Amino acid sequence: MVWTTEVVTGVRVPTLVDVLEARRRIAPYLLPTALHSYPSLDRLLGAEVWVKHENHQPIGAFKVRGGINLVSRLDETERARGVIAASTGNHGQSIAYASRLFGVRAIVCVPEGANPVKVESMRSLGAEVVVAGRDFDAARERCERLAASEGYRYIHSGNEPLLIAGVATGTLEIVEARPDLDTVIVPVGGGSGAAGACIVAKALGAPLEVIGVQAAAAPAAYRSWAARKLVSDRMETFAEGLATRSAFELPQRILWDRLDDFVLVEEREIREATYRMIELTRNLVEPAGAAALAGATRLRSRLAGKRVALVASGGNISPAQLQEVLAAGPRDTGDAADPGDAAGPGGPGSGGGPGAQGAWAGPGAQGAD
């Protein structure tokens, strides 16, 4: 079935039809990413585990799907105006990459101390990078002022139906390759990836559970989902791809209706999952890209014996982050009790409430990717 069209504050919620059209749009520019199984992860989680390698995308992150889908559809007037976005990294890379493909001027506003790997990528792709303020909100405010004064086409990192339809093509690839999966676990920053996963999973009518994972040190999206209203919260995670101070309306409306569960994970769990993903899959992943494994580890007893897909949403880890993760190393997980057995306010497996503590890595960890 295809979900009926809904409108969120004047913005249409994408459907499976939009996702199929997005796939047609991006196909000339992006190959499907790998979906690999790893026996070592099977043993770690006691489940049949598949990893969707969005870290293999040209920019090292899933968001490029949405960027190409959106920028490819700009009309001539919008292309002539140029586009502008606010980002700490992967959204900005996505818009820069797509703009280069289609000959569009791109400006990306980033906070001070943003992930240098991602900022350098934006510049290399031809985007003009504007450093503005200590956190994502300051960069976003500068971005919105520039869009209004200069007439640029502002591309929000979450409230864009074409971005969500584009990133949803990743989940479409997952269910087509493995229609027997029980669960897909998706990292959540602004929520576009999880929203896209929900659109595909529920529209196809498959019994596929979609679980989101966010940092307990930046729980705005989780708390908004739990309360069924938009809220703001602290933003103190070192995983910039999971960091949002305020929830985004369009992804949240989709998540409220269709997300099966939402998990909060601690900074320590994200670091350990990053180490484990690098060690066991021989892939470079950024902390947000390892969040699905952190969530699955927290839900280990619940997932036992199931077929589970983990979305490795990105691989853009900075040298400083990598050194920190490798120096800390993993705990000996052994047969330790499953921390997800204690349900938090979001229901089974939520893994902790909005007061959970985490370490702040500095201003570069301020804002949605």
N, C-alpha and C positions, 0 to 999 in steps of 0.2 A: 504494500500500500504506500501512498504518498501522503504525507501530512498536509492538512489543509493550510492555506496561506493565512498567516497571522501578521498583525502590524504592531510594532513596538515603537511608540512615540513617533509615528509617521514612517518608520523604517520596516520594510517587509522582512519577515523571518525567512531565511532560505529553506528550500525544500530539496528533496532528492533530485528533482528535475534540475535544479540549479547546480547541484554537485556534478551531475552527469555532464552538463554543459561546461562546467569548469574543467572537468577532465579533458573534454575535447579541446578547450582553449589552451591548456598547458601542455598537452601531449607533444607538440612540436619542439618544446623547449626543455622538458624534464622527463627522464626515464622513471619508471616505477622504482621505488627503493626496495632494498633487500628485506626479506622477512626470514630470519635465521633462527634455528634452534641451537641451544647450547646445553649439552648434558650436565655440565658443571652447574648451570643455573637450575636445571631440573632437580639436582641433588640438594642444592641450597634451599629451594623453596618447597620441595616435595610435590611438584606439579610439572606438567608438560609446558615448558616456557618457550615462547617465541619473541624475538626482539625485532621491532620495526625500526630499521636503521635510517631515520630521518637525518642523522648526523652525516650521512653520505651525500646529502644534497650539495649543489654547487656552493652554497654559502654556509654549509654545515648546519642547517636548521630547517625545520618544517615550514616556517613562515613564507619561504619563497614561493610555495604553491599559491598562497593567497595574493602575494604581490603581483605575480604574473597574471593571475586571473583578473585582478582589478585594473592594473595599468593597461593591459591589452584592450580593455573596453572603454578607455577614455576617448571622448570625442576630440575632434581637432582643436576646438576652442580650449578644452581642458589641457590638452597636451601643450598648447602654445603658452598657457599660463604657467605651467610647471607645477610640481607637486611638493608638498611639505609634510613632514611627519615628526613626531617626538618619540624617542626611543632610547633605551640603554644598550641596544644591540641588534637583536635578530630581526625585529620589525624594520628597523632602519636599513639593515643589510638587504632585506627582502625588497623594499621600495627602491633602493639604489640599484640592485641587480635588474629588476624589471624595467626601471626607467632607462637604464643603459641599453637594454634590448630594444626598446621602442623609441629611443631618441628623445626622451623627455628630461627636462631639467629637474633635478631632485635636490632638496634641502632637507637635512635631518638635524633636529635640535637634540643635543645629548646633555646630560648633567656632567658636572665636573667629576673626574675620577671614574667615568664609565669604562667598562671592560676594554682595554687597549687593543686587543685582538679584533674585536668587533668594530671599533672606531676606525682602525687602519683599513679594514676591509671596506667599510663604507667609502672612505676616501679613494681607495684603489679602484672602486667601481664607478667613480666619477661623481659621487654626491658631494655637495657642499655641506660641511659639518659645522654647525653653530653650537659652541659650548655655552650653556646657559643655566646657571644656578647650581645649587648643591644637590638637588634631587630631581626625580622625574617630574614631579608636579611643577617645579619651576621651569624646567625645560618645556613641558607641555604648554604652560601659560605663555612663554615666549613664542612658541610655535603658533599658537592660536592668534596672538597679536600680529605676527608676521603674515599669516594667511589673510587676516582681515585687511591689513594695510597694503599688502602687495598683490593681493588677488590670487594667491596660489591655491591650488586644490588641496585642501587639508585632508589627509588620510589618517583617521583615528586607528589606533592599534587594535580596537575591539569592536566598536560599533559600526562595522562595515559588512553588510551582507555578502559582498563579493569576496572579501577576505575569508570569511567563515566557510563559504561554499568551496573556496579553493583549498583550504587546509583540510577540509573534510574528505578530499580525494585520497588522502593517505589511509583513512579508515576504510574507504571503499576498496582499496587495494588489499587491505588486511582480510576483509570478510570474503572477498573473491578468492584469495589464495587459500584461506583456512576457514571455510564456512562452519566447521565443527567447533570453533572456539567457544568457550564459556564466558570469558571475561576479557575486557581490554582495559588497561590502566594507563591514564593519560596525565602528564604534568599540567598544572594549572597556574598561570600567572594572571593574565587578563581573562583567560577562559575560552579563547577562540578555538583552540585545538579540541578541548573537551566538548564544546558546543557542536563542533563539526562531527565529532565521533557520535554524539547522541543523535544528531539528525540522520546519519546513515544507519546506525544500529536499529533505531526504532522504526524508521521508514521501511526497512527491509523485512520487518516482522520477525527477525531472528531472535532467539532467546539469548541474546548477547548482553551481558551486564557491563555497564560503563562506569568506571570508578575514577574520580579525579583525585589528584594529590597536590597539596600545597604546603609550603613551609609554615610551621607553627609560628615562626618569627615574623611572618607577613601574611596574616590570615584573613584579609579583607574579603577575598572571593569566597572562602569557606564560610565565614560568618554571614555573608549576604545570602548564600545558598541556604544555610541553616535557618535564618530568620525570614527568608522570602521577602527581603527588602534590601535595598542598596545601603551599605554601610562603609565607613572608612575605618582604618586601624593602623597600627604601627607598621613599619616596613624596615626590618632589621636583619634580613637574611643575607648571607653572602652569595646566595644563588640568585643573581639578578633576573634570570628568566622566570622566577617564581614570584617576584616582588611587585606587589601592587598596594598602594596606599588606599585607593578607592576602587570599588568594583565597577565593572562596565555593564551598562544596562542590557544591551542586546544579547551578549553571551549569557548573562545571568537569567534572563527570561527563558532562554532555551534550557539552561541547566535546571532551573526550578521545576520545569515541566517534565524533563526527561532523564536527568542524571540519576543513576541508581544509588550511588554512595559517594562520599567525599572523605578523604583521609588527610589529617595533618601529621607532618613528620618533623622531628627535631633537626637542628643543624648537624648534630653528631650523626644522625641516621643518614642524612644526605651525603655527608663526607664519606661515610663507610660505604654507601651504595655507589658513589663515584669510584672509589677504589676498587670495589668488587667488579663493577662493569668494565673498567680498564683491564683488570687482572684476568677475568674469566671470559671476556669476549674479544680481547686484544683490539679493542676499539677505543679511540679517544672520545670521551664524552664530557660535556660540561655538567656542573652540578644539577641544573634543572633537567638535563637530559637523563640523569640517573634517578630522578625523583620517583619514577614509576617503580623501579626496583626497591627503593626505600619503602614505598607504600605496600608493595607486595610482601616484603619482609615483615612488615608490621601486621599484615593480614595472613601470615603463612598458614595457620591452622584452618582458616576459612577457605583458602585456595587449594588445600591439599587434594591431590588427585585430579585437579581440573586442568583444562587447557587454557592457558593464559597468554595474552599478548601484552608486552611492555613497549610503550612508545619511547624510544630514545630520541627525544625531540631535538637535541642539538649536540654539537661537539666542540663548541667554541670556548674551550676552557683557556683562561689566561695562564701564562707561565707561573705567576704568583699563586694562583689557585691550585694548579697542578702540584707545585712544590708542597703546599700546605697539606693537600690530600695525601700525597705519598708519604710525607713525614709522619702524619698522624697514624696511617695504617688502619687496618680493620680490627675490630674486636674478634675474639674467638666465638663465633655464633653458636657452634656446637648444637646442642638440643635445648637451647635456652627457651624459656616460656615466650609465647607469642604476645608482644605488647598490645596487639590489636584486640585481644580478648576482652579488654576493658573498653566498652563503648563510650564515646564522648557525646556531646550534645547533638552531633549530626546523625546519630543512629549507629548501627553496627559498624565497628571498624573505624570510627571517625578519629580515634587515636589522640584525643586531647582537645581541650577547649581553647578559647581565644587568649587565655592568659599564659599559654605555654611559652617558655623562654628560649631564646636563641642568641647566637653571637652576631654582632654586626661587623661586617668586613670593611666598612667605610662608605663614603658617598657614592662610589661606583655601584653599590648594591641598591640604589634608590630608583626603583621604577619598573614598570612592566616592559618586558622585552619587545 
